[in-house]
């Protein structure tokens, strides 16, 4: 009996042991940030220690953490993309206007009125009473 062959396996190339390129990039950015803040805050060392104790775990969690099998740095990218890119909702109904091509008959002056907007055409619409509408509803419900 043949075994199923896994398909669509995506592995990122590893640079150093188990670390891939994006993880190394995050660690290098963390090191550069800590170095620059140390140079700027060398006179107030306690502030640099508090800042580094706050930033280092966040950066390491971003580099190595996973949530439901997805790396956190990818999730951060998805979050920013969701916030800033325009959304396209495919499930919303479009509003359809039946008479969208015809302008409203009162928007014309008497000289500009086309022949299709004569008073006879407007007043010749059928008006359905309640009884006729109920009969139509019963016919449609039976089908």
VENWOCOR-V742526 format. One line per field, one symbol per residue. phi: phi as a letter, one per 40 degrees, with the letter a starting at -180 (. if undefined). psi: psi as a letter, one per 20 degrees, with the letter a starting at -180 (. if undefined). burial: # if it has 9 or more other C-alpha atoms within 8 Angstrom, else .. A space follows every 10 residues. Layout:
phi->???
psi->???
burial->???
This chain:
phi->.cccccbfcb bccccbgbbc cccccccccc cccccccccc bccbcccccc cccccccccc cccbcbbfgb cccccccccc cccccccbcc cccccbbcbc cccccccbcc ccccccbccc ccccccbccc cccccccccc ccc
psi->pqqppprlpo pqppgndjpa ghgggghghg ggghgghghh khhnhhhhgg ghhghghggh hhgiqqolip qhhghgghgh hhghqqqooi iqqqpppgkh iprphiiqrh hiprhikqhg hgijqppprh gghhgggggh hh.
burial->.......... ...#....## #.##.##..# ...#..##.. ##..#..#.. .#...#..## #####..... ##..#..... .#........ .......... .......#.. ..#...##.. #......... ..#....... ...
